[in-house]
Amino acid sequence: METLKLDLDGGTAGLAVLTLNRPGALNAMNTLMMTELLGLFREQAHNEHLRCMVMTGAGDRSFSTGGDLKERNGMSNEQWRRQHQLIEELFEALWNFPVPIIAAIEGFAYAGGCELALGTDFIIASETAEFAVKEITRGIMPGGGGIHRLARSIGVQRASEMIYTGRAIKAEQACGWGLVNRIVPAGRALATAIEIANEIVASAPMAVRAAKVAINRGRDCDSRTAYALDIAAYNVLIGSEDRLEGIAAFNEKRKPVWKNR
């Protein structure tokens, strides 16, 4: 891949580290990066050994500043629409990814880069991180799910202010508003995200995948339907070998050895 790096070991079996790798362009997403991201998410969704992914940006200045506006300069309406169809497919693949993805943010997470972070399960931000959805200042609007995901994350009023003005917020404010899970010193976002990812890797893989489906699908329906989703997944886990292993390991005072079945 020309615009991405993927470490499928990440120092731990089952952990992958994905790096957006266009530091000279502040990791802006051109058509090639979008194509490579879509292909990677589709491919790795079928990796039965994968337990967790951490996504970060190359360098310390930016996670991603969103779509590459230099590439977009002069695009016809039809070219723009074709590229955005690719974006829509990319974000669907991100939202439907079967294992947790943690975003590790240093510097800018702007526009589509902010939407990319919002599409992950949660965000670890360094004290240098900044978040903004700037599309309205460019004559367009967020098109990667950022409108409803930002509103769900920080509330309608706060999201409205960010979206209507394009104003950036610093890491401390983003954490106070609930956009990110925690703030760490500069340069520590990736290491911290990997530490958390290792805890996820140690958890029962079938249970983690089932819980992710229940969380993501459950928020789109009423509470009784959401609970029905929980119980449907719960009943599947009852019959798994990993459920037996988890109870046995607890009683034998040892670490479980998961079989993912």
SEVEXNU-755527 format. One record per residue: x, y, z of N, C-alpha, C, O in turn. Coordinates in steps of 0.001 Angstrom, whole numbers, plus 500000, padded with zeros to 6 digits. Example, Ala and Ser with C-alpha at 12.3 -4.5 7.8 and 13.67 -1.06 7.14 Angstrom:
<pts>
513190494310507800512300495500507800513200496700507800514236496681508465 512850497750507080513670498940507140512900500030507870513409501138508039 
</pts>
This chain:
<pts>
500836498801500000500000500000500000500870501248500000501892501301500685 500464502250499231501247503471499099500927504508500161501783505319500514 499697504491500675499274505563501585499015505071503005498687505870503882 499154503788503240498869503191504543499996502274504956500730501743504122 500123502098506274500979501054506831500122500191507749499325500711508530 500283498895507656499537497982508518500502497017509176501173496233508505 500564497084510498501352496143511292500376495148511891499632495476512815 500379493941511366499420492936511815499851492233513082499120491387513596 501018492562513595501447492015514884501189493050515966500537492759516969 501701494258515763501482495331516729502110495046518083501777495691519077 503024494074518119503654493682519373502884492606520110503402492022521062 501652492331519689500803491335520335500013490599519259499469491224518349 499950489285519358499144488520518417497689488952518528497145489055519628 497063489202517382495672489629517371495483491127517337494356491600517194 496564491891517466496492493350517451497092493880516162498195493487515783 496375494770515484496878495419514280496968496921514516496112497512515174 498015497527513969498170498982514014498139499502512583498984499152511760 497147500346512303496963500932510979497397502395511030496923503161511869 498296502775510133498802504147510094498443504804508782498778504289507715 497759505947508850497537506773507676498866507427507337499416508167508153 499385507168506156500801507456505908501018508443504755501617508109503733 500516509660504947500831510770504042501229511979504900500573513019504843 502297511847505691502623512933506630502918514262505953502657515320506527 503463514220504735503745515466504026502504516230503647502561517436503404 501357515526503593500069516155503295499168516153504522497945516216504400 499779516079505717499039516021506986498036514858506998496977514924507621 498421513784506277497605512562506182496220512818505603495258512122505929 496131513831504737494881514071504015494557512850503163495452512164502669 493266512594503000492821511396502294492565511712500820491579512363500474 493470511238499957493221511336498531492470510090498059492183509198498858 492157510028496783491379508907496270492098507588496495491459506579496792 493418507580496357494171506346496559494063505882498003493857504694498249 494199506791498962494082506392500359492684505858500651492535504850501342 491659506532500128490302506050500334490123504638499778489503503784500411 490671504409498595490571503092497962491301502050498788490800500944498985 492489502403499271493272501452500062492619501186501410492638500052501888 492043502204502031491343502003503302490135501089503132489912500187503940 489365501322502089488201500478501837488621499029501642488030498124502229 489635498809500824490112497450500591490632496805501861490396495621502102 491345497586502682491899497037503925490792496637504889490831495546505456 489804497508505080488716497173506009487943495947505533487569495097506340 487704495853504244486986494698503715487802493420503887487252492372504227 489087493502503656489949492324503779490103491892505228489941490715505549 490417492843506104490687492492507495489427492125508273489518491516509339 488259492485507758487009492066508399486884490551508437486142490010509258 487602489861507557487550488399507491488774487743508144488970486534508025 489583488536508823490764488003509514490329487448510867490136488207511817 490177486140510957489640485528512179490609485610513351490223485360514493 491858485955513079492852486077514158492891487485514751493485487697515808 492265488441514078492307489834514526491364490044515704490215489604515670 491849490718516746491050490973517942490781492458518164489756492828518736 491708493315517709491558494752517909492484495478516948493548494970516594 492069496683516521492902497504515637493056498886516251492114499431516826 494248499444516124494507500837516504494807501602515222495627501169514412 494144502739515040494355503567513851494962504898514262494476505556515181 496028505290513574496721506526513901497214507178512619497053506628511530 497816508356512756498377509062511612499887509159511720500424509268512823 500576509120510595502030509235510595502450510645511010501823511635510632 503518510711511789504010512001512255503259512485513484502327511833513956 503671513626513991503064514142515224502198515379514995501716515982515954 501994515764513720501248516993513433499776516755513153498945517635513377 499452515558512660498090515368512201497710513892512169498481513043511721 496503513607512656495874512305512407495423512273510958495845511410510189 494568513209510587494187513435509191493407514734509123492612515042510011 493641515493508057492903516736507838491729516529506886491152517498506391 491377515281506629490213514987505806490547514847504339491680514527503980 489557515088503487489756514945502046490836515874501524490973517006501988 491597515393500561492698516160499978492123517223499040491714516912497922 492094518460499493491477519529498713492321519923497506491795520484496544 493625519639497541494449519898496357494046518951495236493969519360494077 493790517699495566493334516754494559491938517127494067491629516972492886 491105517616494971489722517937494615489592519233493820488562519472493189 490621520065493845490564521339493135490347521090491638491160520429490992 489257521617491096488992521455489672488212520213489313487925519991488137 487850519376490313487040518199490028485682518616489467485078519584489928 485215517880488477483857518105487987482861517569489010483231516817489912 481598517958488866480567517437489766480514515916489714480365515258490744 480635515362488516480566513909488372481764513241489038481603512214489697 482955513799488882484146513244489546483990513313491060484348512371491767 483463514416491554483263514575493000482279513527493512482509512901494547 481174513341492772480163512363493197480728510943493182480419510147494068 481547510622492192482151509285492137483077509070493325483077508004493940 483872510102493646484756509969494801483956509829496081484331509073496976 482839510568496168482069510480497409481369509141497552481133508699498677 481035508492496472480498507141496572481529506214497213481185505342498012 482787506412496855483875505655497476483948505955498972484124505046499784 483810507237499335483830507633500740482696506960501505482903506460502610 481505506946500926480349506336501590480596504852501855480278504349502933 481163504155500871481457502737501039482537502527502102482470501583502889 483537503424502116484606503347503109484058503486504520484405502692505394 483208504480504759482695504685506109481756503557506530481743503176507700 480983503027505613480154501865505941481032500694506377480702499995507335 482144500476505680483058499390506045483683499635507414483888498694508180 483986500890507724484528501238509038483503500982510133483814500340511136 482283501479509950481246501331510981480891499864511223480550499481512342 480973499049510175480594497641510288481768496724510609481609495504510623 482946497295510868484113496459511130483855495616512380483403496154513391 484131494313512337483643493416513390484384493472514717483842493038515734 485615493996514737486342494078516011486565495543516360486502496403515482 486825495839517635487013497237518041488175497913517325489218497305517084 487971499183516992489030500041516451489174501234517386488193501908517703 490394501487517821490695502630518679491451503662517854492430503318517192 491020504912517878491738505988517202492736506603518173492385506948519302 493986506737517727495044507381518517495402508683517811495972508662516720 495072509814518427495129511116517750496250511980518298496309512261519495 497138512398517408498112513459517675497829514567516666497730514292515470 497698515792517113497498516904516193496103516961515613495121516660516291 496023517354514338494741517672513720493913516421513408494418515443512856 492635516480513775491627515542513276490512516424512744489550516730513448 490657516823511500489769517806510896488909517163509808489327516216509143 487698517699509643486815517321508541486686515801508460486307515164509443 486996515213507306486899513761507175487786513008508134487492511861508470 488872513626508590489720512988509593489018512885510931489160511890511641 488250513931511278487446513890512494486348512839512355486062512107513303 485732512763511173484693511763510937485259510350511000484601509432511490 486473510181510506487121508873510577487307508468512035487039507325512406 487767509405512859487934509123514286486596508820514951486496507910515774 485559509594514587484228509374515152483665508009514768482820507465515480 484122507455513655483646506152513204484277504983513929483843503844513757 485304505244514746485930504178515517485142503956516815484175504667517092 485560502977517594484836502664518831485088503698519919484172504036520669 486307504202520019486592505319520914487944505912520571488717505349519796 488213507078521177489365507895520796490267508151521998489803508511523080 491571507954521781492601508390522731493324509560522078493836509433520966 493368510695522761493936511906522176495109512403522999495073512381524229 496144512848522313497225513525523028496808514963523310495824515454522757 497551515620524158497232516994524523497374517955523342496933519101523421 497989517491522244498133518326521046496942518205520102496864518940519117 496016517293520381494940516995519440493960518155519311493681518866520276 493446518326518094492389519294517816491359518623516914491710517833516038 490097518943517133489011518324516384488136519404515753487803520401516394 487771519193514492486906520149513801486238519465512617486805518562512001 485022519912512309484359519538511059484183520838510272483253521605510517 485080521066509337485208522364508683484505522460507330484646523460506626 483752521428506967483213521372505614482343522565505245482386523030504106 481552523067506196480657524188505885481440525432505483480929526249504719 482671525599505978483502526733505574484077526544504180484724527447503649 483846525369503578484309525090502212483138524940501246483315524503500109 481934525305501707480780525279500825480087523941500715479254523741499830 480422523020501605479827521685501586479398521374503016479321522295503828 479123520150503352478804519769504727479439518413504997479799517710504053 479586518023506276480180516721506574479420515604505864478194515526505949 480155514742505163479525513686504378479972512293504750479704511339504020 480661512158505895481135510847506348480481510424507653481101509766508489 479210510815507820478499510450509037478778511354510213478282511112511314 479569512399509995479983513246511100478855514016511755478921514311512949 477826514346510999476736515140511579476034514365512679475941514847513808 475541513176512373474790512450513409475713511817514441475329511692515604 476920511413514049477823510808515027478343511840516017478485511544517204 478626513038515546479070514088516456477945514470517410478178514673518602 476727514568516888475585514913517740475351513848518806475043514177519951 475493512594518446475328511521519426476451511530520460476245511171521619 477631511942520028478784511915520921478783513064521925479039512849523109 478499514279521464478644515441522347477337516198522564477312517179523307 476256515761521933474974516439522075474683517352520898475598517848520241 473412517567520640472985518317519464473478519758519496473961520266518484 473364520427520646473716521846520696475211522064520453475600522948519689 476040521254521107477483521405520920477896521033519503478726521705518891 477308519953518988477613519548517614477191520625516630477903520903515665 476031521234516870475547522284515976476537523442515907476818523968514830 477058523831517057478034524925517074479276524568516275479758525373515477 479796523361516486480990522945515754480733522868514253481554523317513454 479590522296513871479295522090512453479021523411511750479530523640510653 478217524295512368477831525556511711479007526524511574479058527311510629 479953526466512518481069527423512506482349526843511919483193527596511433 482512525526511955483772524921511545484880525109512563486039524800512285 484532525617513747485531525935514761486164524656515332485483523652515537 487462524713515582488176523583516170488109523649517688488062524731518272 488105522488518318488197522427519774489448521650520158489847520705519478 490053522066521255491258521417521744490922520117522478489763519825522771 491969519354522763491796518037523386491059518134524716490177517319524988 491403519113525547490779519217526869489271519425526752488494518802527475 488863520302525838487440520542525648486759519320525043485642518974525429 487434518661524088486885517451523471486653516361524509485666515629524436 487552516254525463487394515252526521486253515643527456485453514796527853 486179516929527806485104517395528671483732517210528049482750516993528758 483662517294526736482399517122526014482077515662525731480973515352525283 483027514753525988482776513331525770483141512830524391482767511719524015 483872513640523626484282513220522290485417512207522350485486511294521528 486307512372523326487422511435523481487366510789524866486793511346525803 487967509612524976487949508883526251488958509416527251488670509500528445 490133509774526771491154510292527690492198511095526927492380510932525721 492884511973527673493977512775527129495283512277527731495366511986528924 496300512185526881497617511727527329498663512745526877498376513575526015 499871512695527444500913513638527017501232513509525528500995512469524914 501769514578524967502137514583523548503044513400523231503985513106523968 502746512732522130503545511593521699503149510268522321503756509241522014 502132510265523199501766509044523925500433508440523477500005507429524033 499775509036522492498451508543522105498510507110521594497704506274522002 499447506820520712499532505475520137499885504448521201499254503393521278 500887504744522021501296503782523058500152503499524020499949502353524423 499404504535524391498278504346525312497177503527524657496602502636525281 496885503832523392495863503070522679496255501599522568495399500722522677 497524501326522354497998499939522264497855499236523609497498498059523661 498132499950524693497944499350526028496492498923526238496227497829526735 495563499782525861494145499447525997493773498315525050493020497411525415 494309498369523821494027497319522845494500495957523345493847494945523091 495619495921524049496104494655524605495113494073525616494955492856525704 494452494937526371493420494452527290492250493857526522491688492840526929 491882494488525413490793493964524589491181492634523967490373491706523914 492417492543523496492906491291522899492837490149523907492606488999523533 493038490466525181493002489435526216491580488997526566491399487975527227 490579489748526137489184489399526419488694488326525453489326488059524431 487569487719525789487017486650524951486605487214523593485749488097523541 487188486732522490486958487366521186485524487295520686485027488273520128 484845486173520866483452486088520428482579487062521208481681487690520646 482844487184522501482056488077523342482283489536522960481341490328522955 483534489900522637483828491276522228483097491611520940482485492673520828 483158490708519964482482490959518685480969491087518883480332491968518305 480409490209519696478965490252519952478575491542520662477555492152520340 479391491956521629479101493193522360479166494404521442478378495339521587 480107494393520491480215495523519555478955495630518697478447496730518478 478455494511518218477218494530517441476061495070518287475277495899517827 475966494587519532474876495016520406474943496512520697473915497189520715 476147497028520925476315498463521196475935499290519974475146500229520072 476502498936518825476318499762517636474912499672517053474364500678516601 474323498475517060472973498329516522471922498750517550470860499259517193 472228498534518812471257498829519844470942500294519989469836500648520396 471890501160519666471635502592519830470706503143518750470221504270518857 470458502342517708469588502781516622468139502325516786467320502528515890 467819501708517926466455501195518100465984501464519532466748501949520366 464720501141519803464175501369521129464816500411522134465453499434521741 464651500688523424465368499955524465464989498477524513465844497632524775 463729498158524267463312496758524323463916495962523154464343494821523334 463948496564521967464578495902520825466075495763521048466670494740520711 466686496808521624468116496741521917468417495606522895469401494882522742 467565495466523889467772494384524860467582493020524204468275492063524547 466648492929523265466460491672522540467725491307521756468081490132521665 468400492308521193469674492059520513470717491536521498471450490592521203 470771492169522678471711491716523711471490490240524030472432489449524052 470234489884524277469921488522524713470157487512523602470584486389523868 469885487895522363470143486988521241471633486638521173472000485477520991 472480487653521322473923487408521315474354486632522559475193485735522483 473774486986523696474101486308524960473837484811524847474654483997525279 472695484451524266472335483042524154473255482279523211473486481085523401 473779482956522201474784482325521333476055482022522129476650480954521982 476462482970522970477695482802523746477576481679524777478577481048525117 476365481423525279476181480346526257476669479012525697477255478202526415 476420478795524408476800477524523806478216477463523276478580476491522614 479025478474523548480380478510522997481388477801523894481200477706525107 482454477306523283483552476701524041484245477751524906484738477449525993 484277478981524411484939480036525178484201480346526483484834480718527471 482878480199526500482146480399527757482564479351528780482758479668529953 482703478113528342483153477056529247484579477319529726484902477114530896 485429477779528798486819478055529144486924479210530129487741479164531050 486110480244529949486165481390530852485814481016532276486471481464533216 484778480195532450484384479767533791485425478840534396485745478934535580 485952477937533561486972477004534052488225477749534490488797477446535537 488653478727533687489859479485534023489684480254535321490612480336536126 488499480819535530488230481538536780488360480605537975489007480947538965 487755479441537887487772478503539008489135477867539231489471477486540352 489916477754538171491255477179538285492320478243538516493510477935538583 491889479493538637492779480627538936493927480730537927495097480809538300 493564480727536650494544480859535566493978481760534472492790482085534477 494828482158533544494364482958532426493645482059531426494098480943531173 492544482516530858491835481703529882492606481587528562493358482485528185 492409480493527892492971480281526563491798480233525586491126479209525463 491561481331524904490371481438524059490547480688522745491631480695522161 489501480054522290489518479318521028488709480026519936488730479609518778 488007481081520300487183481832519356486113480936518728485806481041517540 485558480055519560484453479217519098483643478710520276482666477985520088 
</pts>
